[in-house]
Amino acid sequence: MLRTILIVDDEPGTRNGIRKTLELWADGRYRVECAANGVEAAEWLERDTAHLLITDVRMPEVSGLDLIRLLEGRPDRPASVVISGYAEFEYVQTALRLGAVGYLLKPIDKEELLEMTERALKQEEERHRAEKLARLVDPKLFAIKEEEFRPGGPVGEVMEYVDGHLQEQLTMADMAAKVHLNASYFSVLFKEEAGIPFSEYVTRRRIQHAKQLLAQTRLPVGQIAEQVGYSTDKYFIKVFKQLEQISPSRYRSEMAEYY
């Protein structure tokens, strides 16, 4: 699907000039859309996705600042560039604080427009890439620091064993016996040192490894399920969805463009 640039300006001359310049530059690589005012743009953004928003900073009813605020917090929010006159620099400063990549002064110079567009699209792509790749990392596992555990301590020893034997059945009783501890005591000790229960650690390590396999290989989901210790792909998919709020196949398709 083509990435989309949305141009918003209530001055037809400015709006159409930007559109023509970008369409010629894009040469079919991007979809270029227009909205005649902020209200129209807000409605467009409710039903569609833009990768770059180029908007006049001041418009009646819904301003460019309103549009940028509207998109705050959205996972698919576009990069934004604002258009302004010399007397509107206070608005530009606000837009920059809200995360706008930069601004264009009227009358708009074509070279500056294209330079800003390329810079904004590159930043948007890098941000989304970083956000997608961050999904490979489980935040709770990331928070567990190796130095928190005593050298050769039972919790660290069990974690190391689990990480290397995800295909196997890993019960707390077996792991406690492996480090010569009572199962009840080991359960309390593991949660105290790791911050999460043993069973949750095993689940998160399995799903973490599954995410890596989904992103970096073309192995079937059923085979990945087996490699991370699940006897059925149905149960694996259920657990994966509970942790990631997305199915393994959907996760794979969303990560595919980065591998």
N, C-alpha and C positions, 0 to 999 in steps of 0.2 A: 504494500500500500504506500502511495506517495506521501511524503511528509508535506504538511500544509502550512502556508503562511496566510495569516488573516490581517488584512489592512482595514483600519477603522478611522474614518475622518469624515466630518460633516461638510467639508469643502470638496465638491465634485472634482474640481481641477486638480487638487493635491492628490486625492484618492486615486483617480484614474491615471495620473502621471506616475505614481508609485507602482500601480498595477502593471502598466505597460512596460516600465523599466524592468521590473522583476520577472515578468513573463518572458521577456526577451533574454534576460540573463539565465533564467531557469532552464529554458529550452526543453521543457517537458520533465525535468527532474523533480520539480516541486509543483504542488497544486497551489494556486494563488486565488484566494477568495477575498471578497470585500464586504464591508458593512457600512451603511451610510451614517450611522450614529451609534452611540453607546448602547441604547436600548436594543437595537437590532443585533448588535454584536453579542450582548449578554444572552439573548435568545439563541443565537447561533452556537455559542459556546456550551449551552445546556444540552444541545443535541449532537454536537460534533466536537472533534478534537483538533486543536491547532498546535503546531510545534514552535511557531514564532508568531507573536502578536506585535504588530506595528500600529500604534494608536496615537491619535491626537491627544495631548494631555488634558485639554479643556474642551468639553462639549456639553451641551445642555442635557439636563436630566441625569444621564449616566456618563461620567467623565472617564478619561483614560485611567486615572487613579482608581476610580471605582471598579473598573474592569480588572486591574491588577490585584486589588484587594479581594475581589470575588474569586480569583483563581488561587489565592493563598491556601496552602495546605493540600491542594489537589495533587495526587500522585502523577497525574498526566499534565500538570500545568506547563504552559509553554514558556519559552524565553520571551522577554518583552523589551521593546524599544519604543521610546516615546518621541512624539513630534511636538515641537514647541516654537513659539515666537520669542524674541529677545526679552519681552516683558514678563515672561512666565517662568523664569528660572527657579523661583521658589517651588513651583509645582514639580519641576524637573528634579530638584533635590529630594523632594518627597518620594518621587517615583524611584529614584536610585536607592533610597533607604528601603523601599519595598522590594528591591531586587531587580529592577530594570537593568539590562545590560548596558544601556547608554541612551543617548538622545540625538535627534536630528533637528537642526534649526531650519526654519523656513526663511527663504525659499530653499528647497532641498537640493543639494548637490548630488548628482547621480553617482559619482565615484564614492562619495561618503556613504550614500545609501547602500551600495553594493558591499562596501567594506564592512559596514555595521551589520548587514544581513548575514554575511558569511561568518563574522565573529560570533554573532548571537546564536546561529544555528549550530556552530561547533560547540559552544558552551552548553547548549541544550542537550546535544548528543552525548557529550562527556558526562553531564550530570545524570542523565538517565542511565547511561552505561554503569556509572559508579553505584547508583541505587540498585540496579539489577544485580550487579556482581556482589553487592553487600548482602543480597538474599542468600548467597551461598553460605554465609556465616551465621551460625546460631548464636544469638546474643548471650544466652546463658552459658553456653560452652566457652564463648570468648571471654567471659568474665572469670572463668576458672583459671587461675594462674598456677603454673607448675610449682612456683616457688612457695606457694602457700602450704605445700605438703613437706613433711620431714623427709630428708633423703632416705630412701628405702622404707618409708612408712607404709602401712597397710593400704591406705586409701590410694596413694599414688601408684602402688604396685598393682592394685586391682584395676585402676583406670588404664594403666599401660596394657594390662592383659586384655581388658575389654576391647580396647582400640584395635588390637591385633587379631581378635577372634569374634568379630561381629556375626559371622555365619553360624556360630555355635549357639546352643542353648546356654543362656547366662543367668543363672539363678543366684539370688542373694545368699542362699544357704551354701551353694558350692563355692562362691567367692569368699565367704567368711571362713569356710574350711580351708581354703587355699592359703589364707594368711593366718590360720590358726587362731581364729577368734570365734566367740559365740555369735550366732546370727543376729540376735537382738542387739547386742553391743555394737556389732559391726554396722548395723542399720543406723543407729544413732550417730556413731562416729562419722560415717560417710556423709550424712546430711549436714552434720556440724561443720565438717571441713570443706565439702564441695558446695554447700549452699542449696543443693537439690537432692531428693531421694535417689537411691541407687537405681531403682527401676526407671525413673525419669531420665537419669544420665544415659542409661543403655538405649532408651528409645531415641533420645536426641542424637546420640552418636550414630545410631543406625540411619536415621533420617538425614543427618548431615552427610554421611557417606553416600546415601542414595541420591541426594541433590547433586553431588559432584559427578556421579555416574550418569545421571540424567543430562547434565549440562555438557559433559565432555566425551560421552560415548553414544553409540546408537544401539546399545543393548536393549532388548525388549524389557518392558516394565516387569513382567513376570520373572525374568532372569535377574534383574536388579533386586527384586524383592527377596529372592533366594540368597543372593550374595550378601545381603545385609541382615539375614536371619529370620525372614518371615516365610512360613511354609505355604501361605496362599497370597496371591497378588491382591485378592479382595480385601483381606485384612490389612495388608500393607497400604493400599490406597486409602482405606479408612483412617489409619493412623497418620499418614502423610497429610491428608486434608485437615485433620484436627490441629496439627502443628503449623501448617503453612497456609491454611485457608484457600487452597487451590489443589487441583488434582495433579498427580505426577506428570501426566501427558501435557497438561496445560503449562505446567512449570517448564517442561522441556521446550515447548514451542516458544515460550517467552524468552528463554535464555539462548535459544539457537543462534540468533543473529550475532552473538558475541563470541561464538566458538566456531 
